[in-house]
């Protein structure tokens, strides 16, 4: 009997109508004969609303109490989904992160998974139940509730898929798979049917929004096959597997949620926001900051991604030739295995992304 892990993000369970539709999709998967584990995020904007409440009570809320607070959102989703499946005649049981055996380190708000003990999830599956797990959360070795940071529900799904030896882990969202660029910004973007896990990791590292870096890194280490797919569409999507492919270019992605910081402010930075060293100092991920910092300067990158895109001499020459007409004298670049990354002014990142996509993805080439 195949085992499928399905993760549903906040937009997929944003209201009760969508949550019931997810229940129907889960029931249909189970009707094929598969065992199903479901990982759910908080409904819609619940996490941000809870953070807003915290800030109304305290200007500087402690991270332990924040974890206790925001972990509630996923628990609401899991319980309601179990009830919705019950109404469809499908036995289901919900589990918190700690009940499902997600053991983390002690870093509140940005914990890392160190061990998975999914005994209760296995028992539910053996009873023929759908196991529904609250994403984004776990329990530390000190027995404290922790949350996994940005993209944490994806990580929950992947670590459970690895521990349970699932046949596939579906990351379900409102986007049909992974595209060669952001289709909202690049009209010629197209869906990619298959990616290697290294290509997916390069995309996640450089700002692509469908998958998150930590989850893809786990999938690579543990050999988990992923499928990024649309919640309300059966099949399709993008399959991500370890299978090697010839050198190629598959996508262009821009990340404008970055900032640079001089080394003199290193001690003023919160944990978890450092991305990498750069010629301008430190490159930071603004999505991991919880407050504005006046010493940061806006930054952006545009990355060309594909198997050996940054290592194959022929591909590298082609990428640099395509980039030359749209780069300015202050822009820099670096190659990194499966990506060539350009650091550009945020104001013209979109123009660089579109130009590179037209030249490298949409235009025919030898």
C-alpha positions as CSV (number, residue, x, y, z in Angstrom):
1,X,0.0,0.0,0.0
2,X,1.6,3.3,-1.0
3,X,2.1,6.0,1.5
4,X,1.5,9.7,0.5
5,X,2.3,12.7,2.6
6,X,0.4,15.8,1.6
7,X,1.1,19.3,2.9
8,X,-1.5,22.1,2.6
9,X,-0.5,25.7,3.1
10,X,-2.5,28.5,4.6
11,X,-4.1,29.6,1.4
12,X,-5.4,26.1,0.8
13,X,-7.2,26.1,4.1
14,X,-8.0,29.8,4.3
15,X,-11.6,29.3,5.1
16,X,-14.1,26.5,5.8
17,X,-15.1,26.1,2.2
18,X,-11.4,25.6,1.1
19,X,-10.8,23.3,4.1
20,X,-13.7,21.1,3.1
21,X,-12.4,20.9,-0.4
22,X,-9.0,19.8,1.0
23,X,-10.9,17.1,2.9
24,X,-12.5,15.9,-0.3
25,X,-9.1,15.8,-2.0
26,X,-7.6,13.8,0.9
27,X,-10.5,11.4,0.8
28,X,-10.0,10.9,-2.9
29,X,-6.4,10.1,-2.4
30,X,-7.2,7.5,0.3
31,X,-9.9,6.0,-2.0
32,X,-7.1,5.0,-4.4
33,X,-5.8,2.6,-1.7
34,X,-3.0,4.8,-0.4
35,X,-2.3,5.6,3.2
36,X,-2.3,9.3,3.8
37,X,-0.5,11.7,6.2
38,X,-1.6,15.3,6.0
39,X,0.4,18.3,7.2
40,X,-1.6,21.6,7.5
41,X,-0.6,25.2,8.1
42,X,-2.7,27.7,9.9
43,X,-5.8,29.0,8.2
44,X,-5.2,32.0,6.0
45,X,-3.6,34.9,7.8
46,X,-4.0,33.4,11.3
47,X,-0.3,33.5,12.2
48,X,0.1,37.2,11.4
49,X,-3.1,37.9,13.3
50,X,-1.7,36.1,16.4
51,X,1.6,38.0,16.1
52,X,-0.4,41.2,15.9
53,X,-2.2,40.4,19.2
54,X,1.1,39.7,20.8
55,X,2.5,43.1,19.8
56,X,-0.6,44.8,21.2
57,X,0.1,43.2,24.6
58,X,3.9,43.5,24.6
59,X,6.4,45.6,22.6
60,X,9.0,42.9,23.0
61,X,7.3,39.5,23.5
62,X,9.5,36.6,24.5
63,X,10.1,34.0,21.9
64,X,9.0,31.1,24.1
65,X,5.6,32.7,24.6
66,X,5.4,33.6,20.9
67,X,5.9,29.9,20.0
68,X,3.2,28.9,22.5
69,X,0.9,31.5,20.9
70,X,1.4,31.0,17.1
71,X,1.5,27.2,17.3
72,X,-2.3,27.4,18.0
73,X,-3.1,28.3,14.4
74,X,-2.0,24.9,13.0
75,X,-3.8,23.1,15.8
76,X,-7.1,24.7,14.8
77,X,-6.6,23.6,11.1
78,X,-5.7,20.0,12.0
79,X,-8.7,19.5,14.3
80,X,-11.2,21.1,11.8
81,X,-9.8,19.0,9.0
82,X,-10.2,15.8,11.0
83,X,-13.8,16.7,11.7
84,X,-14.4,17.5,8.0
85,X,-13.0,14.1,7.0
86,X,-15.2,12.4,9.6
87,X,-18.2,14.0,8.0
88,X,-17.1,12.3,4.7
89,X,-16.9,8.9,6.5
90,X,-13.1,8.9,6.5
91,X,-11.5,8.0,9.9
92,X,-8.9,10.7,10.8
93,X,-6.9,11.6,13.9
94,X,-5.1,14.9,14.5
95,X,-1.7,15.3,16.1
96,X,0.3,18.3,17.3
97,X,4.0,18.6,16.4
98,X,5.0,17.0,19.7
99,X,2.5,14.2,19.5
100,X,3.8,13.3,16.0
101,X,7.3,13.1,17.3
102,X,9.0,16.2,15.8
103,X,11.9,16.8,18.1
104,X,13.9,20.0,17.7
105,X,16.7,22.0,19.1
106,X,16.0,24.8,21.6
107,X,16.0,27.8,19.3
108,X,12.5,29.3,19.6
109,X,10.9,30.8,16.5
110,X,13.5,29.2,14.2
111,X,14.0,25.7,15.6
112,X,15.7,22.9,13.6
113,X,14.5,19.4,13.6
114,X,17.0,17.0,15.1
115,X,15.0,13.8,15.3
116,X,11.6,12.3,14.3
117,X,9.8,9.7,16.3
118,X,6.5,9.2,14.4
119,X,5.2,6.2,16.5
120,X,1.7,7.6,17.0
121,X,1.4,8.5,13.4
122,X,2.3,5.0,12.4
123,X,-0.3,3.6,14.8
124,X,-3.0,5.7,13.3
125,X,-2.0,4.6,9.8
126,X,-2.1,1.0,10.9
127,X,-5.6,1.5,12.1
128,X,-6.6,2.8,8.7
129,X,-6.9,6.4,9.8
130,X,-5.7,9.5,8.0
131,X,-3.1,11.1,10.2
132,X,-3.3,14.9,10.3
133,X,-0.3,16.7,11.7
134,X,0.0,20.4,12.7
135,X,2.9,21.8,10.6
136,X,5.5,24.3,11.6
137,X,5.9,23.1,15.1
138,X,7.6,20.5,17.3
139,X,8.9,20.0,20.8
140,X,12.5,20.7,22.0
141,X,14.7,18.3,23.8
142,X,13.9,20.5,26.9
143,X,10.2,19.7,26.3
144,X,9.2,23.2,25.2
145,X,6.9,24.0,22.3
146,X,8.9,25.3,19.3
147,X,8.2,26.6,15.9
148,X,10.3,25.9,12.8
149,X,10.4,29.4,11.2
150,X,9.5,30.4,7.6
151,X,8.4,27.4,5.5
152,X,8.2,25.2,8.6
153,X,5.1,23.3,7.5
154,X,7.0,22.2,4.3
155,X,9.8,21.0,6.6
156,X,7.3,19.1,8.8
157,X,6.0,17.3,5.7
158,X,9.4,16.3,4.4
159,X,10.8,15.1,7.7
160,X,7.7,12.9,8.3
161,X,7.9,11.6,4.7
162,X,11.6,10.6,5.4
163,X,10.9,9.0,8.7
164,X,7.9,7.1,7.4
165,X,9.6,6.2,4.1
166,X,6.7,7.6,2.1
167,X,6.5,7.0,-1.6
168,X,5.9,10.7,-2.3
169,X,5.6,14.0,-0.5
170,X,3.1,16.5,-2.1
171,X,3.5,20.2,-1.3
172,X,0.1,21.5,-2.3
173,X,-0.5,25.2,-2.8
174,X,-2.5,27.6,-5.0
175,X,0.3,27.4,-7.7
176,X,0.4,24.5,-10.2
177,X,4.0,23.4,-9.6
178,X,7.3,25.2,-10.1
179,X,7.6,27.7,-13.0
180,X,10.6,28.9,-15.0
181,X,10.0,32.4,-13.5
182,X,7.3,34.1,-11.4
183,X,4.3,34.0,-13.8
184,X,3.0,37.2,-12.3
185,X,6.1,39.1,-13.3
186,X,7.2,37.2,-16.4
187,X,4.4,36.6,-19.0
188,X,6.4,33.9,-20.8
189,X,7.0,31.7,-17.7
190,X,6.1,28.0,-18.1
191,X,5.6,25.1,-15.7
192,X,8.5,22.8,-15.3
193,X,7.5,19.1,-15.3
194,X,10.6,17.7,-13.5
195,X,13.5,19.1,-11.5
196,X,16.4,17.5,-9.8
197,X,16.6,18.0,-6.1
198,X,19.8,20.1,-6.6
199,X,18.0,22.4,-9.0
200,X,15.1,22.8,-6.6
201,X,17.5,23.5,-3.8
202,X,19.2,26.2,-5.9
203,X,15.8,27.8,-6.7
204,X,14.8,27.7,-3.0
205,X,18.1,29.2,-1.9
206,X,17.7,32.1,-4.3
207,X,14.2,33.2,-3.4
208,X,11.8,31.0,-5.4
209,X,8.6,31.0,-3.3
210,X,7.0,27.5,-4.0
211,X,9.5,25.5,-1.9
212,X,11.7,26.4,1.1
213,X,15.4,25.7,1.4
214,X,15.3,23.7,4.7
215,X,12.6,21.4,3.4
216,X,14.4,20.7,0.1
217,X,17.7,20.2,1.9
218,X,16.0,17.5,4.0
219,X,14.6,15.9,0.9
220,X,18.0,15.8,-0.7
221,X,19.7,14.2,2.4
222,X,16.9,11.6,2.9
223,X,16.1,10.8,-0.7
224,X,12.5,12.0,-0.5
225,X,10.6,12.5,-3.8
226,X,8.6,15.7,-3.8
227,X,5.7,16.9,-5.9
228,X,4.9,20.6,-5.9
229,X,1.2,20.8,-7.1
230,X,-2.0,22.8,-7.0
231,X,-4.5,22.0,-4.3
232,X,-7.6,22.0,-6.5
233,X,-6.0,20.1,-9.5
234,X,-5.4,16.4,-9.6
235,X,-2.0,15.2,-10.8
236,X,0.3,17.6,-12.7
237,X,2.6,19.8,-10.8
238,X,6.4,19.4,-10.7
239,X,8.1,16.2,-9.6
240,X,11.4,16.7,-7.8
241,X,13.7,13.7,-7.5
242,X,17.4,12.8,-7.2
243,X,17.7,11.6,-10.8
244,X,20.6,13.4,-12.6
245,X,20.1,15.3,-15.9
246,X,22.4,16.8,-18.5
247,X,23.6,20.4,-18.0
248,X,20.8,22.8,-18.7
249,X,19.0,26.0,-17.8
250,X,15.5,25.6,-16.3
251,X,14.5,28.8,-14.5
252,X,15.2,32.4,-13.6
253,X,14.3,33.7,-10.1
254,X,14.5,37.1,-8.4
255,X,14.7,37.8,-4.7
256,X,14.0,41.3,-3.6
257,X,13.5,40.6,0.1
258,X,17.2,41.0,0.8
259,X,19.4,43.6,2.6
260,X,23.1,44.3,3.1
261,X,24.7,45.1,6.4
262,X,28.2,46.3,7.2
263,X,30.4,44.1,9.4
264,X,30.3,46.7,12.1
265,X,26.6,45.9,12.8
266,X,27.1,42.1,13.0
267,X,26.3,42.0,16.7
268,X,23.1,43.9,16.2
269,X,21.6,41.2,13.9
270,X,18.9,38.7,15.1
271,X,19.7,35.0,14.7
272,X,18.7,33.2,11.5
273,X,18.7,36.1,9.1
274,X,22.3,35.8,7.6
275,X,22.2,34.5,4.0
276,X,25.8,34.7,2.9
277,X,28.9,36.8,2.6
278,X,29.0,39.3,-0.2
279,X,31.2,42.1,-1.5
280,X,28.9,44.6,0.2
281,X,29.2,43.0,3.6
282,X,26.6,40.6,4.8
283,X,23.6,39.5,2.7
284,X,20.5,39.1,4.9
285,X,17.0,37.7,4.4
286,X,14.5,40.4,5.4
287,X,11.8,37.7,5.8
288,X,13.6,36.5,8.9
289,X,13.7,39.9,10.5
290,X,11.0,40.8,13.1
291,X,11.6,44.6,13.2
292,X,13.1,47.3,10.9
293,X,16.8,47.9,11.3
294,X,17.9,51.4,10.2
295,X,21.5,50.3,9.2
296,X,20.3,47.9,6.5
297,X,20.3,48.7,2.8
298,X,17.9,47.2,0.3
299,X,19.4,44.5,-2.0
300,X,18.3,42.0,-4.6
301,X,19.5,39.1,-6.6
302,X,18.5,37.5,-9.9
303,X,19.6,33.8,-10.3
304,X,19.7,31.6,-13.4
305,X,19.2,28.0,-12.3
306,X,19.8,24.7,-13.9
307,X,21.9,21.5,-13.6
308,X,25.5,22.7,-13.7
309,X,24.4,26.2,-14.9
310,X,27.2,27.8,-12.9
311,X,29.8,25.1,-13.6
312,X,29.4,24.2,-17.3
313,X,31.6,26.6,-19.4
314,X,29.2,26.7,-22.3
315,X,26.2,27.5,-20.2
316,X,28.1,30.1,-18.2
317,X,29.3,31.9,-21.3
318,X,25.7,31.9,-22.6
319,X,24.3,33.3,-19.3
320,X,26.9,36.0,-19.0
321,X,26.4,37.0,-22.6
322,X,22.6,37.3,-22.0
323,X,23.1,39.3,-18.9
324,X,25.7,41.8,-20.2
325,X,23.1,44.2,-21.9
326,X,21.0,44.6,-18.8
327,X,23.6,44.8,-16.0
328,X,25.0,48.0,-14.7
329,X,28.6,48.7,-13.7
330,X,27.7,48.3,-10.0
331,X,26.1,44.8,-10.4
332,X,28.2,41.8,-9.5
333,X,27.8,38.1,-10.2
334,X,29.0,34.7,-8.9
335,X,28.6,31.1,-10.1
336,X,27.7,28.4,-7.6
337,X,27.2,24.9,-9.1
338,X,23.6,24.9,-10.2
339,X,23.1,28.7,-10.3
340,X,24.6,31.9,-11.6
341,X,23.6,34.7,-9.2
342,X,23.6,38.4,-10.1
343,X,23.5,41.0,-7.3
344,X,21.5,43.9,-8.8
345,X,19.9,47.1,-7.7
346,X,16.4,46.3,-6.4
347,X,14.8,48.8,-8.7
348,X,15.7,46.9,-11.8
349,X,15.6,43.3,-10.6
350,X,12.3,42.7,-12.4
351,X,13.7,44.0,-15.7
352,X,16.8,41.8,-15.4
353,X,14.6,38.8,-14.5
354,X,12.4,39.3,-17.6
355,X,15.3,39.9,-19.9
356,X,17.2,36.8,-18.8
357,X,14.1,34.7,-19.1
358,X,13.4,35.8,-22.6
359,X,17.0,35.2,-23.7
360,X,17.6,31.9,-21.9
361,X,14.3,30.2,-21.6
362,X,11.9,31.6,-24.2
363,X,14.3,32.1,-27.1
364,X,15.4,29.1,-29.2
365,X,19.1,28.2,-28.8
366,X,21.5,25.7,-30.3
